[in-house]
Amino acid sequence: MKDTLANHGVLAILNEWIAPVLSFIQAHEAWAAPIAFLLAFLKSLAFVSLIIPGTALLLAIGGLIGASGIAFLPIWIAISIGAALGDWVSYWLGRRYEATMRRSRFALRHPALMGRAEAFFRQWGWLGIVGCRFFGPLRATVPLVAGLSAMPPLAFHLSNWASAFLWAGALLLPGATTAKMLSP
């Protein structure tokens, strides 16, 4: 039963994505930062993040850093910038297409969601952006909703960039330090 789940389930799908990317990064270290940037950027885009197993890949890249001696700083910066830019794009889409999104079929079917989202940002403001960065299901949608809710740009951008650097460090450090301690 367990073998069937591993061959046909989530683990197999993740392995199809993760193994080749990690092998490539290990063989071509110069591509590590651009790949990490792209993964973080895609993982931070609203809705795109649902099909990209970015978090697992980024955690594994942290392990590669510790095990193979790839430089931590460029990868950390690349992931941070990718995540912050992806969130910025989602925020911009929310601001730019607010009226269209509010008239969408989804919004019309679930009118209470917008009210709750706006109340969330009134209550939590920038702390909501920082906190949701660390909560997977909300990570990529909160910036879009922040834009829809007309969160002030300065508050969004400051919390977005600060939380991106914290999040990237939290993803990379466990794998990097553990792998370094375990390697001979």
DAVENVEN-V658753 format. One record per pair of residues at least 24 apart in sequence whose ideal C-beta (glycine too) atoms are under 10 Angstrom apart, sorted by the first residue. I is the first residue (numbers start at 1). J is the second residue. D is the distance in whole Angstrom. If there is no record, write none. Layout:
I|J|D / I|J|D
This chain:
10|53|9 / 10|56|10 / 13|53|7 / 14|53|5 / 14|56|6 / 14|57|9 / 14|60|10 / 15|53|10 / 15|56|10 / 16|53|9 / 17|52|8 / 17|53|5 / 17|54|9 / 17|56|8 / 17|57|7 / 18|53|7 / 18|56|6 / 18|57|6 / 18|59|10 / 18|60|6 / 18|61|10 / 19|60|9 / 21|53|10 / 21|57|6 / 21|60|8 / 21|61|9 / 22|57|7 / 22|60|5 / 22|61|7 / 22|63|9 / 22|64|6 / 25|57|9 / 25|60|9 / 25|61|7 / 25|64|6 / 25|65|10 / 25|68|9 / 25|70|8 / 25|75|9 / 26|61|10 / 26|64|6 / 26|67|9 / 26|68|6 / 26|70|8 / 29|64|9 / 29|68|8 / 29|69|9 / 29|70|6 / 29|71|8 / 29|74|10 / 30|70|10 / 30|74|10 / 32|61|7 / 32|64|8 / 32|65|8 / 32|68|9 / 32|70|5 / 32|71|8 / 32|74|7 / 32|75|6 / 32|78|8 / 33|61|10 / 33|70|9 / 33|71|9 / 33|73|9 / 33|74|4 / 33|75|6 / 33|76|9 / 33|77|8 / 33|78|4 / 33|79|9 / 33|81|10 / 33|82|10 / 34|74|10 / 34|78|7 / 34|82|9 / 35|61|8 / 35|75|9 / 35|78|8 / 35|82|10 / 36|61|6 / 36|62|10 / 36|65|10 / 36|70|10 / 36|74|9 / 36|75|5 / 36|76|9 / 36|77|9 / 36|78|5 / 36|79|5 / 36|80|10 / 36|81|10 / 36|82|7 / 36|83|10 / 36|168|9 / 36|171|10 / 36|172|9 / 37|74|10 / 37|75|9 / 37|77|9 / 37|78|4 / 37|79|7 / 37|80|9 / 37|81|6 / 37|82|4 / 37|83|9 / 37|85|9 / 37|86|10 / 38|78|9 / 38|79|10 / 38|82|7 / 38|86|10 / 39|78|9 / 39|79|8 / 39|82|7 / 39|83|9 / 39|86|10 / 40|75|10 / 40|78|7 / 40|79|4 / 40|80|8 / 40|81|8 / 40|82|3 / 40|83|4 / 40|84|9 / 40|85|9 / 40|86|7 / 40|87|10 / 40|164|8 / 40|167|9 / 40|168|7 / 40|171|9 / 41|78|9 / 41|79|9 / 41|81|8 / 41|82|4 / 41|83|7 / 41|84|9 / 41|85|6 / 41|86|4 / 41|87|9 / 41|88|10 / 41|89|8 / 42|82|8 / 42|83|10 / 42|86|7 / 42|140|9 / 43|79|9 / 43|82|8 / 43|83|7 / 43|86|7 / 43|136|10 / 43|139|8 / 43|140|7 / 44|79|10 / 44|82|7 / 44|83|5 / 44|84|8 / 44|85|8 / 44|86|3 / 44|87|5 / 44|88|9 / 44|89|8 / 44|90|7 / 44|133|9 / 44|139|7 / 44|140|6 / 44|143|8 / 44|160|9 / 44|164|8 / 44|167|10 / 45|85|9 / 45|86|5 / 45|87|8 / 45|89|6 / 45|90|6 / 45|93|9 / 45|140|6 / 45|143|9 / 45|144|9 / 46|86|9 / 46|87|9 / 46|89|8 / 46|90|4 / 46|91|9 / 46|93|7 / 46|94|8 / 46|139|10 / 46|140|5 / 46|141|5 / 46|142|9 / 46|143|7 / 46|144|4 / 46|145|9 / 46|147|9 / 47|90|9 / 47|93|10 / 47|140|7 / 47|141|8 / 47|144|8 / 48|86|8 / 48|89|10 / 48|90|9 / 48|140|7 / 49|86|8 / 49|90|9 / 49|136|9 / 49|137|10 / 49|139|7 / 49|140|4 / 49|141|8 / 50|137|10 / 50|140|8 / 50|141|9 / 52|140|9 / 54|79|10 / 54|82|9 / 54|83|9 / 54|86|10 / 54|139|10 / 54|140|10 / 54|171|10 / 55|136|7 / 55|139|9 / 55|167|10 / 55|171|7 / 57|171|10 / 58|82|10 / 58|83|9 / 58|167|9 / 58|168|8 / 58|171|5 / 58|172|7 / 58|175|9 / 59|170|10 / 59|171|6 / 59|172|8 / 59|174|7 / 59|175|6 / 60|171|10 / 60|175|7 / 60|179|10 / 61|171|8 / 61|172|7 / 61|175|7 / 61|176|9 / 62|168|9 / 62|169|10 / 62|170|10 / 62|171|6 / 62|172|4 / 62|173|7 / 62|174|6 / 62|175|3 / 62|176|5 / 62|177|9 / 62|178|9 / 62|179|8 / 63|172|9 / 63|174|8 / 63|175|4 / 63|176|7 / 63|177|10 / 63|178|7 / 63|179|5 / 63|180|10 / 63|182|9 / 64|172|10 / 64|175|8 / 64|176|8 / 64|179|7 / 65|172|6 / 65|173|9 / 65|175|7 / 65|176|4 / 65|177|9 / 65|179|7 / 65|180|8 / 66|172|9 / 66|173|9 / 66|174|9 / 66|175|6 / 66|176|4 / 66|177|6 / 66|178|6 / 66|179|3 / 66|180|4 / 66|181|8 / 66|182|8 / 66|183|7 / 67|175|8 / 67|176|9 / 67|178|9 / 67|179|4 / 67|180|7 / 67|182|8 / 67|183|5 / 68|179|8 / 68|180|10 / 68|183|9 / 69|179|10 / 69|180|9 / 69|183|9 / 70|176|9 / 72|169|9 / 72|172|7 / 72|173|8 / 72|176|6 / 72|177|10 / 72|180|10 / 75|168|8 / 75|171|10 / 75|172|7 / 75|176|9 / 76|165|8 / 76|168|5 / 76|169|6 / 76|171|9 / 76|172|6 / 76|173|9 / 76|176|9 / 77|165|8 / 77|168|8 / 78|168|8 / 79|164|8 / 79|165|9 / 79|167|8 / 79|168|4 / 79|169|9 / 79|171|7 / 79|172|7 / 80|161|8 / 80|162|10 / 80|163|9 / 80|164|5 / 80|165|4 / 80|166|9 / 80|167|8 / 80|168|4 / 80|169|8 / 80|171|10 / 80|172|10 / 81|161|9 / 81|164|7 / 81|165|9 / 81|168|9 / 82|164|8 / 82|168|9 / 83|133|8 / 83|139|9 / 83|140|10 / 83|160|9 / 83|161|9 / 83|163|8 / 83|164|4 / 83|165|9 / 83|167|6 / 83|168|6 / 83|171|9 / 84|133|10 / 84|143|10 / 84|157|8 / 84|160|5 / 84|161|5 / 84|162|9 / 84|163|8 / 84|164|4 / 84|165|8 / 84|167|9 / 84|168|9 / 85|160|9 / 85|161|10 / 85|164|9 / 86|139|10 / 86|140|7 / 86|143|8 / 86|160|10 / 86|164|9 / 87|129|8 / 87|132|10 / 87|133|8 / 87|139|8 / 87|140|8 / 87|142|8 / 87|143|4 / 87|144|9 / 87|146|9 / 87|147|10 / 87|156|8 / 87|157|9 / 87|159|10 / 87|160|5 / 87|161|9 / 87|163|9 / 87|164|7 / 88|143|7 / 88|147|10 / 88|153|10 / 88|156|8 / 88|157|7 / 88|160|6 / 88|161|9 / 88|164|10 / 89|143|8 / 89|144|9 / 89|147|10 / 90|139|10 / 90|140|7 / 90|141|8 / 90|142|8 / 90|143|4 / 90|144|4 / 90|145|9 / 90|146|8 / 90|147|7 / 90|160|10 / 91|129|9 / 91|142|9 / 91|143|4 / 91|144|7 / 91|145|9 / 91|146|6 / 91|147|4 / 91|148|9 / 91|151|8 / 91|153|8 / 91|156|6 / 91|157|8 / 91|160|7 / 92|143|9 / 92|144|9 / 92|147|6 / 92|153|9 / 92|156|10 / 93|143|9 / 93|144|6 / 93|147|6 / 93|148|9 / 94|141|10 / 94|142|10 / 94|143|7 / 94|144|4 / 94|145|6 / 94|146|6 / 94|147|2 / 94|148|4 / 94|149|8 / 94|150|9 / 94|151|9 / 94|156|10 / 95|144|9 / 95|146|9 / 95|147|4 / 95|148|8 / 95|149|10 / 95|150|7 / 95|151|9 / 95|153|8 / 95|156|9 / 96|147|8 / 97|144|9 / 97|147|9 / 97|148|8 / 98|147|7 / 98|148|5 / 98|149|9 / 98|150|7 / 99|148|10 / 101|144|8 / 101|145|10 / 101|147|9 / 101|148|6 / 102|148|7 / 107|148|9 / 113|145|9 / 114|145|8 / 114|148|7 / 114|149|8 / 116|145|10 / 117|141|9 / 117|142|9 / 117|144|10 / 117|145|5 / 117|146|8 / 117|148|7 / 117|149|6 / 118|145|9 / 118|148|8 / 118|149|5 / 118|150|8 / 118|151|9 / 119|149|9 / 120|145|8 / 120|146|9 / 120|149|8 / 121|145|8 / 121|146|6 / 121|148|9 / 121|149|5 / 121|150|9 / 121|151|5 / 121|152|10 / 121|155|9 / 121|156|9 / 122|149|8 / 122|151|9 / 125|151|7 / 125|152|9 / 125|155|6 / 125|156|9 / 125|159|8 / 126|151|8 / 126|152|9 / 126|154|9 / 126|155|5 / 126|156|7 / 126|157|10 / 126|158|7 / 126|159|4 / 126|160|9 / 126|162|9 / 126|163|9 / 127|155|10 / 127|159|7 / 127|163|10 / 128|155|10 / 128|156|10 / 128|159|8 / 129|155|8 / 129|156|6 / 129|157|9 / 129|158|9 / 129|159|4 / 129|160|6 / 129|161|10 / 129|162|9 / 129|163|6 / 129|164|10 / 130|158|10 / 130|159|5 / 130|160|9 / 130|162|7 / 130|163|4 / 130|164|10 / 130|166|8 / 130|167|9 / 131|159|9 / 131|163|8 / 132|159|10 / 132|163|8 / 133|159|8 / 133|160|8 / 133|162|9 / 133|163|4 / 133|164|7 / 133|166|7 / 133|167|5 / 133|168|10 / 133|170|9 / 134|163|8 / 134|166|8 / 134|167|6 / 134|170|7 / 134|171|10 / 139|163|10 / 139|167|8
